[in-house]
Amino acid sequence: MQSLFLDWQLFLLLSYVHKPQFICRQSNIEFSILYKEVRIKVRVRVADPLIISINQFLVTQSIYVYFSHLSIYLSIYLSIYLSIYLSIYLSHYIYFFLSLSFSVAALRLLLSNYLCSFLFSVSLSLSLSLSLSLSIYLFCFFLSFFLSFFFIYLSIYLSITTQKSREVDIMLVFEV
């Protein structure tokens, strides 16, 4: 039995000649192959309904792993790009509205004919708008960066769990 299990022709036969393909609709499926007067029972236990072929199983798993890694890299790149873009975009709009509100307050003080208070309000509005825009920029940047890392973690977790749920156990039982 052990010499038959180590026979390389058996694996060539299983991988290239017969190419048994089937659609798994249940959790356990059996089929048998006659090889050198030995009936080989193949029992397959599947976690998900999948289309499985013995010769393409490793290839499809490697392609699936490659695409999961590619999705992780794309999500990292897009999340960092979106976090920087979103923080700059939001900070510019918030800075514009803050400077507009402070300039309206300065115009009100100008119309009340107090020159010293006008100069003080202009300098105060400029300093406050710069500090607030910087703080809002940093807040938006860190918030979007945190969200991007959360989405990266979520994509990694989903790729790992889906990869675990698509594992297939193939057992060979030899009968003479």
C-alpha positions as a Markdown table, in Angstrom:
| # | Residue | x | y | z |
|---|---|---|---|---|
| 1 | Met | 0.0 | 0.0 | 0.0 |
| 2 | Gln | 2.8 | 2.4 | 0.8 |
| 3 | Ser | 4.6 | 1.7 | -2.4 |
| 4 | Leu | 1.4 | 2.4 | -4.3 |
| 5 | Phe | 0.9 | 5.6 | -2.4 |
| 6 | Leu | 4.5 | 6.7 | -3.3 |
| 7 | Asp | 4.1 | 5.8 | -7.0 |
| 8 | Trp | 4.6 | 8.9 | -9.1 |
| 9 | Gln | 2.5 | 7.4 | -12.0 |
| 10 | Leu | -0.5 | 7.4 | -9.7 |
| 11 | Phe | -0.2 | 11.2 | -9.1 |
| 12 | Leu | 0.4 | 11.8 | -12.8 |
| 13 | Leu | -2.7 | 9.7 | -13.5 |
| 14 | Leu | -4.8 | 11.7 | -11.0 |
| 15 | Ser | -3.5 | 15.0 | -12.1 |
| 16 | Tyr | -3.3 | 14.8 | -15.9 |
| 17 | Val | -5.1 | 11.8 | -17.3 |
| 18 | His | -8.4 | 11.4 | -15.6 |
| 19 | Lys | -9.0 | 15.1 | -14.6 |
| 20 | Pro | -12.2 | 14.3 | -12.6 |
| 21 | Gln | -14.3 | 17.4 | -12.4 |
| 22 | Phe | -17.5 | 17.7 | -10.5 |
| 23 | Ile | -19.7 | 20.2 | -8.8 |
| 24 | Cys | -19.9 | 19.8 | -5.0 |
| 25 | Arg | -23.4 | 20.2 | -3.9 |
| 26 | Gln | -23.0 | 18.4 | -0.6 |
| 27 | Ser | -20.3 | 18.2 | 2.1 |
| 28 | Asn | -19.0 | 14.6 | 1.3 |
| 29 | Ile | -18.5 | 13.2 | -2.2 |
| 30 | Glu | -16.9 | 9.9 | -3.2 |
| 31 | Phe | -15.7 | 8.6 | -6.6 |
| 32 | Ser | -13.4 | 5.8 | -7.5 |
| 33 | Ile | -10.7 | 5.2 | -10.1 |
| 34 | Leu | -9.4 | 1.8 | -11.3 |
| 35 | Tyr | -5.6 | 1.9 | -11.5 |
| 36 | Lys | -3.4 | -1.2 | -12.0 |
| 37 | Glu | -6.2 | -3.5 | -10.7 |
| 38 | Val | -6.6 | -1.4 | -7.6 |
| 39 | Arg | -9.7 | 0.6 | -7.0 |
| 40 | Ile | -8.9 | 4.0 | -5.6 |
| 41 | Lys | -11.7 | 5.7 | -3.7 |
| 42 | Val | -11.4 | 9.4 | -3.4 |
| 43 | Arg | -13.3 | 11.0 | -0.7 |
| 44 | Val | -13.7 | 14.8 | -0.8 |
| 45 | Arg | -14.9 | 16.9 | 2.1 |
| 46 | Val | -15.8 | 20.4 | 1.0 |
| 47 | Ala | -16.6 | 23.4 | 3.2 |
| 48 | Asp | -18.3 | 25.4 | 0.5 |
| 49 | Pro | -20.0 | 24.3 | -2.7 |
| 50 | Leu | -17.2 | 24.6 | -5.3 |
| 51 | Ile | -16.3 | 23.3 | -8.7 |
| 52 | Ile | -13.3 | 21.2 | -8.0 |
| 53 | Ser | -10.9 | 19.5 | -10.4 |
| 54 | Ile | -8.0 | 17.5 | -9.0 |
| 55 | Asn | -5.5 | 18.8 | -11.6 |
| 56 | Gln | -6.5 | 22.5 | -11.1 |
| 57 | Phe | -7.0 | 22.6 | -7.4 |
| 58 | Leu | -3.6 | 23.9 | -6.5 |
| 59 | Val | -3.6 | 26.3 | -9.4 |
| 60 | Thr | -7.0 | 27.8 | -8.4 |
| 61 | Gln | -5.9 | 28.0 | -4.8 |
| 62 | Ser | -2.7 | 29.9 | -5.8 |
| 63 | Ile | -4.7 | 32.2 | -8.0 |
| 64 | Tyr | -7.1 | 32.8 | -5.2 |
| 65 | Val | -4.3 | 33.6 | -2.8 |
| 66 | Tyr | -2.7 | 35.9 | -5.4 |
| 67 | Phe | -5.9 | 37.8 | -5.9 |
| 68 | Ser | -6.5 | 38.1 | -2.1 |
| 69 | His | -2.9 | 39.5 | -1.7 |
| 70 | Leu | -3.5 | 41.8 | -4.7 |
| 71 | Ser | -6.8 | 43.1 | -3.1 |
| 72 | Ile | -4.9 | 43.8 | 0.1 |
| 73 | Tyr | -2.2 | 45.8 | -1.7 |
| 74 | Leu | -4.8 | 47.7 | -3.7 |
| 75 | Ser | -6.8 | 48.5 | -0.6 |
| 76 | Ile | -3.7 | 49.7 | 1.2 |
| 77 | Tyr | -2.8 | 52.0 | -1.7 |
| 78 | Leu | -6.3 | 53.3 | -2.3 |
| 79 | Ser | -6.9 | 53.9 | 1.4 |
| 80 | Ile | -3.7 | 55.9 | 1.9 |
| 81 | Tyr | -4.3 | 57.9 | -1.3 |
| 82 | Leu | -7.9 | 58.5 | -0.3 |
| 83 | Ser | -7.0 | 59.5 | 3.2 |
| 84 | Ile | -4.5 | 62.1 | 2.0 |
| 85 | Tyr | -6.8 | 63.4 | -0.7 |
| 86 | Leu | -9.8 | 63.5 | 1.6 |
| 87 | Ser | -8.0 | 65.3 | 4.4 |
| 88 | Ile | -6.6 | 68.0 | 2.0 |
| 89 | Tyr | -10.0 | 68.4 | 0.3 |
| 90 | Leu | -11.9 | 68.7 | 3.6 |
| 91 | Ser | -9.4 | 71.0 | 5.2 |
| 92 | His | -9.5 | 73.4 | 2.2 |
| 93 | Tyr | -13.2 | 73.7 | 2.4 |
| 94 | Ile | -13.3 | 74.0 | 6.1 |
| 95 | Tyr | -10.5 | 76.6 | 6.0 |
| 96 | Phe | -12.4 | 78.6 | 3.3 |
| 97 | Phe | -15.6 | 78.7 | 5.4 |
| 98 | Leu | -13.7 | 79.6 | 8.6 |
| 99 | Ser | -11.8 | 82.4 | 6.9 |
| 100 | Leu | -15.1 | 83.6 | 5.4 |
| 101 | Ser | -16.8 | 83.7 | 8.8 |
| 102 | Phe | -13.8 | 85.5 | 10.5 |
| 103 | Ser | -13.7 | 88.0 | 7.7 |
| 104 | Val | -17.4 | 88.7 | 8.1 |
| 105 | Ala | -16.7 | 89.3 | 11.8 |
| 106 | Ala | -13.9 | 91.6 | 11.0 |
| 107 | Leu | -16.1 | 93.6 | 8.5 |
| 108 | Arg | -18.7 | 94.0 | 11.2 |
| 109 | Leu | -16.0 | 95.5 | 13.5 |
| 110 | Leu | -14.8 | 97.7 | 10.7 |
| 111 | Leu | -18.3 | 99.0 | 10.1 |
| 112 | Ser | -18.6 | 99.9 | 13.8 |
| 113 | Asn | -15.6 | 102.4 | 13.3 |
| 114 | Tyr | -13.2 | 100.9 | 15.9 |
| 115 | Leu | -9.9 | 100.8 | 14.1 |
| 116 | Cys | -7.9 | 99.1 | 16.9 |
| 117 | Ser | -10.5 | 96.5 | 17.4 |
| 118 | Phe | -10.6 | 95.9 | 13.7 |
| 119 | Leu | -6.8 | 95.3 | 13.5 |
| 120 | Phe | -7.1 | 93.1 | 16.5 |
| 121 | Ser | -9.9 | 91.1 | 15.0 |
| 122 | Val | -8.1 | 90.7 | 11.7 |
| 123 | Ser | -5.0 | 89.4 | 13.4 |
| 124 | Leu | -7.1 | 87.2 | 15.6 |
| 125 | Ser | -9.1 | 85.9 | 12.7 |
| 126 | Leu | -6.0 | 85.1 | 10.7 |
| 127 | Ser | -4.3 | 83.3 | 13.6 |
| 128 | Leu | -7.4 | 81.4 | 14.5 |
| 129 | Ser | -8.2 | 80.4 | 11.0 |
| 130 | Leu | -4.7 | 79.2 | 10.4 |
| 131 | Ser | -4.6 | 77.2 | 13.7 |
| 132 | Leu | -8.1 | 75.9 | 13.2 |
| 133 | Ser | -7.4 | 74.9 | 9.6 |
| 134 | Leu | -4.2 | 73.1 | 10.7 |
| 135 | Ser | -6.0 | 71.3 | 13.5 |
| 136 | Ile | -8.9 | 70.4 | 11.3 |
| 137 | Tyr | -6.5 | 69.2 | 8.6 |
| 138 | Leu | -4.7 | 67.0 | 11.1 |
| 139 | Phe | -8.0 | 65.7 | 12.5 |
| 140 | Cys | -9.3 | 64.8 | 9.0 |
| 141 | Phe | -6.0 | 63.2 | 8.1 |
| 142 | Phe | -5.8 | 61.0 | 11.2 |
| 143 | Leu | -9.5 | 60.1 | 10.9 |
| 144 | Ser | -9.2 | 59.1 | 7.3 |
| 145 | Phe | -5.9 | 57.3 | 8.1 |
| 146 | Phe | -7.6 | 55.4 | 10.9 |
| 147 | Leu | -10.5 | 54.5 | 8.6 |
| 148 | Ser | -8.1 | 53.3 | 5.9 |
| 149 | Phe | -6.3 | 51.0 | 8.4 |
| 150 | Phe | -9.6 | 49.7 | 9.6 |
| 151 | Phe | -10.5 | 48.8 | 6.0 |
| 152 | Ile | -7.1 | 47.3 | 5.5 |
| 153 | Tyr | -7.6 | 45.1 | 8.6 |
| 154 | Leu | -11.1 | 44.2 | 7.4 |
| 155 | Ser | -9.9 | 43.2 | 3.9 |
| 156 | Ile | -7.1 | 41.1 | 5.4 |
| 157 | Tyr | -9.6 | 39.4 | 7.8 |
| 158 | Leu | -12.1 | 38.7 | 5.1 |
| 159 | Ser | -9.5 | 37.3 | 2.8 |
| 160 | Ile | -8.1 | 35.0 | 5.5 |
| 161 | Thr | -11.6 | 33.8 | 6.6 |
| 162 | Thr | -12.7 | 33.2 | 3.0 |
| 163 | Gln | -9.5 | 31.3 | 2.3 |
| 164 | Lys | -10.1 | 29.2 | 5.4 |
| 165 | Ser | -13.6 | 28.4 | 4.4 |
| 166 | Arg | -12.6 | 27.2 | 1.0 |
| 167 | Glu | -10.2 | 24.5 | 2.2 |
| 168 | Val | -10.8 | 21.1 | 0.7 |
| 169 | Asp | -9.6 | 17.8 | 2.2 |
| 170 | Ile | -9.0 | 15.0 | -0.3 |
| 171 | Met | -8.5 | 11.5 | 1.2 |
| 172 | Leu | -7.4 | 8.6 | -0.9 |
| 173 | Val | -8.6 | 5.1 | 0.2 |
| 174 | Phe | -7.0 | 2.1 | -1.5 |
| 175 | Glu | -8.9 | -1.1 | -2.0 |
| 176 | Val | -7.4 | -4.2 | -3.7 |
